[in-house]
């Protein structure tokens, strides 16, 4: 029997919210978890978040879509992105949890960040960090659209009929945003909001925050 397909919005180093959610979700080996990216930066616990995701990879199917924050952090690791730009976007908190230097980041953490993919799709859904350029096939989408372009709610449905599940654009309401053919589940956990996990087969969502609170809802 196949399990759930669970999309997880931008975690941004919020390990308490992630752990609260995982306790409630009771993941099984046949569940498939799709990370929408931006697991790092801003929150206090990037290191703990990556440790937890590495564990998760051991007992269920995990797909990790790359966010702009993974792109920036990898750029800093590889020397192709300005440290100052990254530090202004929540990088300082990452340094703090690796004793002040990325030199202390375990190799398996860097390897995990490098393992992220551009997009993931099923017959019925496309999972992407930020947005898609209209009319461009999935395999030809550019980083600027995939990882940086904000969701406005005015996007057109895909011609394939697949629903797009995205993150990146924080919803200050704390609730997922829906428009025709699109759902955005970045619900601002690093600010005053929630971390959202959406069961795409039932449209039920599960949320936790950094105070350890938990709630559920339907799209
Ligand atoms: Mn983002």
py3Dmol code that shows the C-alpha trace and the ligand (Angstrom):
import py3Dmol

protein = """\
ATOM      1  CA  UNK A   1       0.000   0.000   0.000  1.00  0.00           C
ATOM      2  CA  UNK A   2       1.359   3.411  -0.858  1.00  0.00           C
ATOM      3  CA  UNK A   3       1.668   6.015   1.843  1.00  0.00           C
ATOM      4  CA  UNK A   4       1.103   9.728   2.146  1.00  0.00           C
ATOM      5  CA  UNK A   5       2.719  12.411   0.020  1.00  0.00           C
ATOM      6  CA  UNK A   6       3.635  15.158   2.467  1.00  0.00           C
ATOM      7  CA  UNK A   7       4.957  18.522   1.305  1.00  0.00           C
ATOM      8  CA  UNK A   8       6.914  20.427   3.945  1.00  0.00           C
ATOM      9  CA  UNK A   9       7.235  24.216   3.664  1.00  0.00           C
ATOM     10  CA  UNK A  10      10.214  26.458   4.467  1.00  0.00           C
ATOM     11  CA  UNK A  11      11.706  25.293   7.785  1.00  0.00           C
ATOM     12  CA  UNK A  12      14.381  28.026   8.059  1.00  0.00           C
ATOM     13  CA  UNK A  13      16.254  26.491  10.957  1.00  0.00           C
ATOM     14  CA  UNK A  14      13.157  26.193  13.174  1.00  0.00           C
ATOM     15  CA  UNK A  15      13.983  22.867  14.802  1.00  0.00           C
ATOM     16  CA  UNK A  16      11.381  23.047  17.575  1.00  0.00           C
ATOM     17  CA  UNK A  17       8.579  23.444  15.029  1.00  0.00           C
ATOM     18  CA  UNK A  18      10.020  20.612  12.909  1.00  0.00           C
ATOM     19  CA  UNK A  19      10.332  18.240  15.859  1.00  0.00           C
ATOM     20  CA  UNK A  20       6.813  19.087  17.058  1.00  0.00           C
ATOM     21  CA  UNK A  21       5.441  18.331  13.608  1.00  0.00           C
ATOM     22  CA  UNK A  22       7.377  15.065  13.246  1.00  0.00           C
ATOM     23  CA  UNK A  23       6.079  13.750  16.583  1.00  0.00           C
ATOM     24  CA  UNK A  24       2.527  14.331  15.353  1.00  0.00           C
ATOM     25  CA  UNK A  25       3.010  13.005  11.819  1.00  0.00           C
ATOM     26  CA  UNK A  26       4.288   9.575  12.917  1.00  0.00           C
ATOM     27  CA  UNK A  27       5.949   8.968   9.568  1.00  0.00           C
ATOM     28  CA  UNK A  28       5.886   5.448   8.168  1.00  0.00           C
ATOM     29  CA  UNK A  29       8.371   3.834   5.788  1.00  0.00           C
ATOM     30  CA  UNK A  30       5.961   4.160   2.863  1.00  0.00           C
ATOM     31  CA  UNK A  31       5.377   7.894   3.371  1.00  0.00           C
ATOM     32  CA  UNK A  32       6.986  10.275   0.881  1.00  0.00           C
ATOM     33  CA  UNK A  33       8.157  13.646   2.207  1.00  0.00           C
ATOM     34  CA  UNK A  34       8.909  16.504  -0.196  1.00  0.00           C
ATOM     35  CA  UNK A  35      10.956  19.360   1.292  1.00  0.00           C
ATOM     36  CA  UNK A  36      10.195  22.581  -0.568  1.00  0.00           C
ATOM     37  CA  UNK A  37      13.573  24.133   0.295  1.00  0.00           C
ATOM     38  CA  UNK A  38      14.904  26.865   2.591  1.00  0.00           C
ATOM     39  CA  UNK A  39      15.511  24.384   5.385  1.00  0.00           C
ATOM     40  CA  UNK A  40      18.489  26.589   6.440  1.00  0.00           C
ATOM     41  CA  UNK A  41      19.077  30.188   7.669  1.00  0.00           C
ATOM     42  CA  UNK A  42      17.168  32.656   9.901  1.00  0.00           C
ATOM     43  CA  UNK A  43      16.020  30.309  12.703  1.00  0.00           C
ATOM     44  CA  UNK A  44      18.251  29.152  15.582  1.00  0.00           C
ATOM     45  CA  UNK A  45      18.599  25.472  14.669  1.00  0.00           C
ATOM     46  CA  UNK A  46      19.850  24.858  11.122  1.00  0.00           C
ATOM     47  CA  UNK A  47      22.282  22.249  12.453  1.00  0.00           C
ATOM     48  CA  UNK A  48      19.565  20.370  14.354  1.00  0.00           C
ATOM     49  CA  UNK A  49      17.193  20.603  11.376  1.00  0.00           C
ATOM     50  CA  UNK A  50      19.743  19.022   9.023  1.00  0.00           C
ATOM     51  CA  UNK A  51      20.507  16.285  11.574  1.00  0.00           C
ATOM     52  CA  UNK A  52      16.793  15.511  11.825  1.00  0.00           C
ATOM     53  CA  UNK A  53      16.316  15.464   8.030  1.00  0.00           C
ATOM     54  CA  UNK A  54      19.295  13.103   7.644  1.00  0.00           C
ATOM     55  CA  UNK A  55      17.597  10.739  10.130  1.00  0.00           C
ATOM     56  CA  UNK A  56      14.315  11.056   8.288  1.00  0.00           C
ATOM     57  CA  UNK A  57      16.013  10.071   5.034  1.00  0.00           C
ATOM     58  CA  UNK A  58      16.875   6.749   6.675  1.00  0.00           C
ATOM     59  CA  UNK A  59      13.317   5.656   7.259  1.00  0.00           C
ATOM     60  CA  UNK A  60      11.127   7.162   4.566  1.00  0.00           C
ATOM     61  CA  UNK A  61      11.300   8.451   0.999  1.00  0.00           C
ATOM     62  CA  UNK A  62      12.634  12.022   0.995  1.00  0.00           C
ATOM     63  CA  UNK A  63      12.851  14.486  -1.884  1.00  0.00           C
ATOM     64  CA  UNK A  64      14.641  17.775  -1.235  1.00  0.00           C
ATOM     65  CA  UNK A  65      13.894  20.687  -3.560  1.00  0.00           C
ATOM     66  CA  UNK A  66      16.544  23.426  -3.437  1.00  0.00           C
ATOM     67  CA  UNK A  67      15.607  26.879  -2.132  1.00  0.00           C
ATOM     68  CA  UNK A  68      17.361  30.212  -2.623  1.00  0.00           C
ATOM     69  CA  UNK A  69      18.807  29.909   0.898  1.00  0.00           C
ATOM     70  CA  UNK A  70      20.438  26.551   0.089  1.00  0.00           C
ATOM     71  CA  UNK A  71      21.778  28.177  -3.084  1.00  0.00           C
ATOM     72  CA  UNK A  72      23.274  31.096  -1.105  1.00  0.00           C
ATOM     73  CA  UNK A  73      24.768  28.851   1.586  1.00  0.00           C
ATOM     74  CA  UNK A  74      26.313  26.512  -0.993  1.00  0.00           C
ATOM     75  CA  UNK A  75      27.660  29.578  -2.787  1.00  0.00           C
ATOM     76  CA  UNK A  76      29.353  30.736   0.416  1.00  0.00           C
ATOM     77  CA  UNK A  77      30.762  27.212   0.986  1.00  0.00           C
ATOM     78  CA  UNK A  78      32.115  27.180  -2.565  1.00  0.00           C
ATOM     79  CA  UNK A  79      33.342  30.788  -2.480  1.00  0.00           C
ATOM     80  CA  UNK A  80      31.018  31.981  -5.261  1.00  0.00           C
ATOM     81  CA  UNK A  81      28.605  34.070  -3.174  1.00  0.00           C
ATOM     82  CA  UNK A  82      29.305  37.090  -0.955  1.00  0.00           C
ATOM     83  CA  UNK A  83      29.292  36.226   2.743  1.00  0.00           C
ATOM     84  CA  UNK A  84      27.848  39.635   3.558  1.00  0.00           C
ATOM     85  CA  UNK A  85      24.755  39.032   1.420  1.00  0.00           C
ATOM     86  CA  UNK A  86      24.168  35.686   3.053  1.00  0.00           C
ATOM     87  CA  UNK A  87      24.788  37.021   6.584  1.00  0.00           C
ATOM     88  CA  UNK A  88      22.112  39.658   5.980  1.00  0.00           C
ATOM     89  CA  UNK A  89      19.653  36.928   4.989  1.00  0.00           C
ATOM     90  CA  UNK A  90      19.859  34.799   8.121  1.00  0.00           C
ATOM     91  CA  UNK A  91      23.328  33.320   7.678  1.00  0.00           C
ATOM     92  CA  UNK A  92      24.605  34.552  11.046  1.00  0.00           C
ATOM     93  CA  UNK A  93      22.303  32.099  12.834  1.00  0.00           C
ATOM     94  CA  UNK A  94      23.854  29.289  10.798  1.00  0.00           C
ATOM     95  CA  UNK A  95      27.376  30.374  11.758  1.00  0.00           C
ATOM     96  CA  UNK A  96      26.263  30.494  15.402  1.00  0.00           C
ATOM     97  CA  UNK A  97      25.213  26.843  15.350  1.00  0.00           C
ATOM     98  CA  UNK A  98      28.497  25.720  13.762  1.00  0.00           C
ATOM     99  CA  UNK A  99      30.661  27.441  16.409  1.00  0.00           C
ATOM    100  CA  UNK A 100      31.180  30.546  14.290  1.00  0.00           C
ATOM    101  CA  UNK A 101      32.492  28.994  11.081  1.00  0.00           C
ATOM    102  CA  UNK A 102      31.238  26.884   8.200  1.00  0.00           C
ATOM    103  CA  UNK A 103      34.570  25.030   8.477  1.00  0.00           C
ATOM    104  CA  UNK A 104      32.897  23.213  11.369  1.00  0.00           C
ATOM    105  CA  UNK A 105      29.982  22.030   9.226  1.00  0.00           C
ATOM    106  CA  UNK A 106      30.092  18.210   9.033  1.00  0.00           C
ATOM    107  CA  UNK A 107      30.684  16.895   5.511  1.00  0.00           C
ATOM    108  CA  UNK A 108      27.373  15.047   5.563  1.00  0.00           C
ATOM    109  CA  UNK A 109      25.550  18.347   6.164  1.00  0.00           C
ATOM    110  CA  UNK A 110      27.188  19.994   3.135  1.00  0.00           C
ATOM    111  CA  UNK A 111      26.565  16.840   1.070  1.00  0.00           C
ATOM    112  CA  UNK A 112      22.908  16.899   2.064  1.00  0.00           C
ATOM    113  CA  UNK A 113      22.575  20.529   0.920  1.00  0.00           C
ATOM    114  CA  UNK A 114      24.267  19.640  -2.377  1.00  0.00           C
ATOM    115  CA  UNK A 115      21.863  16.729  -2.889  1.00  0.00           C
ATOM    116  CA  UNK A 116      18.854  19.028  -3.343  1.00  0.00           C
ATOM    117  CA  UNK A 117      17.082  18.896  -6.703  1.00  0.00           C
ATOM    118  CA  UNK A 118      15.568  21.654  -8.879  1.00  0.00           C
ATOM    119  CA  UNK A 119      11.978  20.374  -8.793  1.00  0.00           C
ATOM    120  CA  UNK A 120      10.059  17.195  -8.017  1.00  0.00           C
ATOM    121  CA  UNK A 121       6.858  16.039  -9.681  1.00  0.00           C
ATOM    122  CA  UNK A 122       4.212  13.344  -9.485  1.00  0.00           C
ATOM    123  CA  UNK A 123       1.385  12.683 -11.950  1.00  0.00           C
ATOM    124  CA  UNK A 124      -0.778  15.222 -10.138  1.00  0.00           C
ATOM    125  CA  UNK A 125       1.622  17.720  -8.530  1.00  0.00           C
ATOM    126  CA  UNK A 126       4.723  19.799  -9.248  1.00  0.00           C
ATOM    127  CA  UNK A 127       6.817  20.756  -6.205  1.00  0.00           C
ATOM    128  CA  UNK A 128       8.971  23.850  -6.544  1.00  0.00           C
ATOM    129  CA  UNK A 129      10.568  26.266  -4.087  1.00  0.00           C
ATOM    130  CA  UNK A 130       9.316  29.624  -5.375  1.00  0.00           C
ATOM    131  CA  UNK A 131       7.591  29.887  -8.767  1.00  0.00           C
ATOM    132  CA  UNK A 132       7.653  28.838 -12.446  1.00  0.00           C
ATOM    133  CA  UNK A 133       8.122  30.913 -15.581  1.00  0.00           C
ATOM    134  CA  UNK A 134       4.878  30.623 -17.572  1.00  0.00           C
ATOM    135  CA  UNK A 135       5.080  28.553 -20.759  1.00  0.00           C
ATOM    136  CA  UNK A 136       8.540  27.111 -20.020  1.00  0.00           C
ATOM    137  CA  UNK A 137       8.887  23.323 -19.591  1.00  0.00           C
ATOM    138  CA  UNK A 138       9.861  22.193 -16.098  1.00  0.00           C
ATOM    139  CA  UNK A 139      13.290  20.906 -17.178  1.00  0.00           C
ATOM    140  CA  UNK A 140      14.162  24.292 -18.742  1.00  0.00           C
ATOM    141  CA  UNK A 141      13.162  26.557 -15.845  1.00  0.00           C
ATOM    142  CA  UNK A 142      15.826  28.970 -14.597  1.00  0.00           C
ATOM    143  CA  UNK A 143      17.006  29.459 -11.003  1.00  0.00           C
ATOM    144  CA  UNK A 144      15.617  33.002 -10.912  1.00  0.00           C
ATOM    145  CA  UNK A 145      12.077  31.683 -11.277  1.00  0.00           C
ATOM    146  CA  UNK A 146      12.497  28.395  -9.402  1.00  0.00           C
ATOM    147  CA  UNK A 147      14.100  29.921  -6.310  1.00  0.00           C
ATOM    148  CA  UNK A 148      13.623  33.695  -6.203  1.00  0.00           C
ATOM    149  CA  UNK A 149      10.356  34.783  -7.826  1.00  0.00           C
ATOM    150  CA  UNK A 150       7.552  35.474  -5.401  1.00  0.00           C
ATOM    151  CA  UNK A 151       4.146  33.813  -5.534  1.00  0.00           C
ATOM    152  CA  UNK A 152       1.433  36.419  -6.128  1.00  0.00           C
ATOM    153  CA  UNK A 153      -1.720  34.322  -6.434  1.00  0.00           C
ATOM    154  CA  UNK A 154      -2.110  35.531 -10.035  1.00  0.00           C
ATOM    155  CA  UNK A 155      -0.194  32.580 -11.550  1.00  0.00           C
ATOM    156  CA  UNK A 156      -1.944  30.576 -14.263  1.00  0.00           C
ATOM    157  CA  UNK A 157      -2.662  26.858 -13.816  1.00  0.00           C
ATOM    158  CA  UNK A 158      -0.177  24.549 -15.590  1.00  0.00           C
ATOM    159  CA  UNK A 159      -1.306  23.242 -19.008  1.00  0.00           C
ATOM    160  CA  UNK A 160      -0.495  19.706 -17.767  1.00  0.00           C
ATOM    161  CA  UNK A 161      -3.235  20.012 -15.144  1.00  0.00           C
ATOM    162  CA  UNK A 162      -0.738  19.324 -12.347  1.00  0.00           C
ATOM    163  CA  UNK A 163      -1.149  21.434  -9.224  1.00  0.00           C
ATOM    164  CA  UNK A 164       1.893  23.453  -8.150  1.00  0.00           C
ATOM    165  CA  UNK A 165       2.949  23.269  -4.493  1.00  0.00           C
ATOM    166  CA  UNK A 166       5.414  26.036  -3.610  1.00  0.00           C
ATOM    167  CA  UNK A 167       6.991  27.806  -0.647  1.00  0.00           C
ATOM    168  CA  UNK A 168       9.291  30.872  -0.478  1.00  0.00           C
ATOM    169  CA  UNK A 169       6.693  33.637  -0.169  1.00  0.00           C
ATOM    170  CA  UNK A 170       5.825  33.882   3.546  1.00  0.00           C
ATOM    171  CA  UNK A 171       2.115  34.054   4.246  1.00  0.00           C
ATOM    172  CA  UNK A 172       1.830  36.341   7.267  1.00  0.00           C
ATOM    173  CA  UNK A 173      -1.681  34.968   7.916  1.00  0.00           C
ATOM    174  CA  UNK A 174       0.017  31.735   9.030  1.00  0.00           C
ATOM    175  CA  UNK A 175      -2.276  29.828   6.664  1.00  0.00           C
ATOM    176  CA  UNK A 176      -1.523  28.243   3.272  1.00  0.00           C
ATOM    177  CA  UNK A 177      -2.494  30.402   0.279  1.00  0.00           C
ATOM    178  CA  UNK A 178      -4.495  28.909  -2.575  1.00  0.00           C
ATOM    179  CA  UNK A 179      -5.223  30.055  -6.080  1.00  0.00           C
ATOM    180  CA  UNK A 180      -6.362  28.117  -9.131  1.00  0.00           C
ATOM    181  CA  UNK A 181      -3.799  25.342  -9.723  1.00  0.00           C
ATOM    182  CA  UNK A 182      -1.430  26.621  -6.999  1.00  0.00           C
ATOM    183  CA  UNK A 183      -0.833  26.281  -3.261  1.00  0.00           C
ATOM    184  CA  UNK A 184       1.843  28.183  -1.276  1.00  0.00           C
ATOM    185  CA  UNK A 185       2.752  26.630   2.073  1.00  0.00           C
ATOM    186  CA  UNK A 186       5.462  28.971   3.374  1.00  0.00           C
ATOM    187  CA  UNK A 187       3.587  30.111   6.468  1.00  0.00           C
ATOM    188  CA  UNK A 188       6.327  32.234   8.097  1.00  0.00           C
ATOM    189  CA  UNK A 189       7.529  29.916  10.859  1.00  0.00           C
ATOM    190  CA  UNK A 190      10.717  31.981  11.430  1.00  0.00           C
ATOM    191  CA  UNK A 191       8.569  35.055  12.094  1.00  0.00           C
ATOM    192  CA  UNK A 192       5.266  34.872  13.895  1.00  0.00           C
ATOM    193  CA  UNK A 193       3.790  31.994  11.941  1.00  0.00           C
ATOM    194  CA  UNK A 194       3.772  28.243  11.480  1.00  0.00           C
ATOM    195  CA  UNK A 195       5.613  25.431   9.756  1.00  0.00           C
ATOM    196  CA  UNK A 196       3.184  23.719   7.395  1.00  0.00           C
ATOM    197  CA  UNK A 197       3.036  20.146   6.157  1.00  0.00           C
ATOM    198  CA  UNK A 198       0.411  19.454   3.473  1.00  0.00           C
ATOM    199  CA  UNK A 199      -0.902  15.975   2.708  1.00  0.00           C
ATOM    200  CA  UNK A 200      -1.438  16.509  -1.024  1.00  0.00           C
ATOM    201  CA  UNK A 201      -3.703  13.465  -1.431  1.00  0.00           C
ATOM    202  CA  UNK A 202      -6.254  14.609   1.181  1.00  0.00           C
ATOM    203  CA  UNK A 203      -5.550  18.401   1.373  1.00  0.00           C
ATOM    204  CA  UNK A 204      -5.334  18.185   5.150  1.00  0.00           C
ATOM    205  CA  UNK A 205      -2.525  20.296   6.597  1.00  0.00           C
ATOM    206  CA  UNK A 206      -0.560  20.034   9.830  1.00  0.00           C
ATOM    207  CA  UNK A 207       1.191  22.968  11.483  1.00  0.00           C
ATOM    208  CA  UNK A 208       3.603  23.568  14.340  1.00  0.00           C
ATOM    209  CA  UNK A 209       5.374  26.667  15.622  1.00  0.00           C
ATOM    210  CA  UNK A 210       8.581  27.445  17.489  1.00  0.00           C
ATOM    211  CA  UNK A 211       6.692  27.501  20.810  1.00  0.00           C
ATOM    212  CA  UNK A 212       5.821  23.835  20.233  1.00  0.00           C
ATOM    213  CA  UNK A 213       2.153  24.464  19.458  1.00  0.00           C
ATOM    214  CA  UNK A 214       0.368  22.206  16.966  1.00  0.00           C
ATOM    215  CA  UNK A 215      -2.820  22.526  14.916  1.00  0.00           C
ATOM    216  CA  UNK A 216      -4.429  21.056  11.809  1.00  0.00           C
ATOM    217  CA  UNK A 217      -6.753  22.268   9.070  1.00  0.00           C
ATOM    218  CA  UNK A 218      -8.079  21.626   5.574  1.00  0.00           C
ATOM    219  CA  UNK A 219      -7.148  23.611   2.486  1.00  0.00           C
TER     220      UNK A 219
END
"""
ligand_1 = """\
1
MN
Mn 13.037 31.134 -0.339
"""
view = py3Dmol.view(width=600, height=400)
view.addModel(protein, "pdb")
view.setStyle({"model": 0}, {"cartoon": {"style": "trace"}})
view.addModel(ligand_1, "xyz")
view.setStyle({"model": 1}, {"stick": {}})
view.zoomTo()
view.show()
